[in-house]
Amino acid sequence: MEAPQYVAARVQQALAEDERTHELGVRVDVRGDQIFLRGQVSGDGHRHAIGEVAGEAAPGLRVHNEITVVEVGEPGEDEHLD
């Protein structure tokens, strides 16, 4: 059986390189036969794609997609720091 850190690294690489995700900001934890995905993304579709890519990168492991979706609104006023 592959060491958890190698599985996590493979999943993170897949998330970074897959054209559906191009995601670098997701934390991947592997515990036994389970993968936990944590982080924040800007849309539910992107969240779903991350779960799919993770499952494909580590077949046979159960994916727990704990990523939260944050709403990205229109840019507000510029922030000025004194």
C-alpha positions in Angstrom: 0.0 0.0 0.0 1.2 3.5 -0.9 2.2 5.9 1.9 -0.4 8.5 2.6 1.9 11.4 1.9 2.6 10.0 -1.6 -1.2 9.7 -2.3 -1.8 13.2 -1.1 1.1 14.5 -3.3 -0.3 12.7 -6.3 -3.8 14.2 -5.7 -2.4 17.7 -5.2 -0.4 17.4 -8.4 -3.5 16.2 -10.3 -5.5 19.1 -8.9 -2.8 21.5 -10.1 -2.4 20.0 -13.6 -5.9 19.0 -14.5 -7.6 21.4 -16.9 -10.9 21.2 -15.0 -9.3 22.5 -11.8 -5.9 24.1 -12.0 -6.1 24.3 -8.2 -3.2 25.0 -5.9 -5.0 26.0 -2.7 -6.7 22.8 -1.6 -5.3 20.9 1.4 -5.3 17.2 0.9 -5.2 14.8 3.9 -5.1 11.1 3.5 -6.2 8.9 6.4 -6.4 5.2 5.8 -8.6 4.7 2.8 -10.1 8.2 2.9 -9.1 11.5 1.4 -10.2 14.8 3.0 -10.2 17.9 0.8 -10.2 21.3 2.6 -10.0 24.8 1.3 -12.1 27.5 -0.3 -13.2 28.0 -3.9 -15.4 30.5 -5.7 -18.0 28.2 -7.2 -19.9 25.0 -6.6 -19.0 23.7 -10.0 -15.3 24.1 -9.3 -15.8 22.4 -5.9 -17.4 19.4 -7.6 -14.7 19.2 -10.2 -12.0 19.1 -7.5 -13.8 16.1 -5.9 -13.9 14.3 -9.3 -10.3 14.9 -10.0 -9.2 13.8 -6.5 -11.3 10.6 -6.9 -9.7 9.8 -10.3 -6.2 10.4 -8.9 -6.7 8.0 -6.0 -9.2 5.3 -7.2 -10.5 3.1 -4.4 -10.3 5.8 -1.8 -13.3 7.5 -0.4 -13.3 11.3 -1.0 -14.6 13.7 1.6 -15.1 17.0 -0.1 -15.0 19.5 2.8 -14.2 22.5 0.5 -16.4 25.5 1.1 -17.7 27.8 -1.5 -17.2 31.5 -1.0 -19.2 34.0 -2.9 -17.1 36.4 -4.9 -19.0 39.7 -5.2 -18.3 42.7 -7.3 -15.1 44.5 -6.4 -15.9 47.3 -3.9 -14.1 50.5 -3.2 -10.3 50.5 -3.3 -8.8 50.1 0.1 -6.4 52.8 1.1 -3.8 52.2 3.7 -2.2 55.1 5.4 
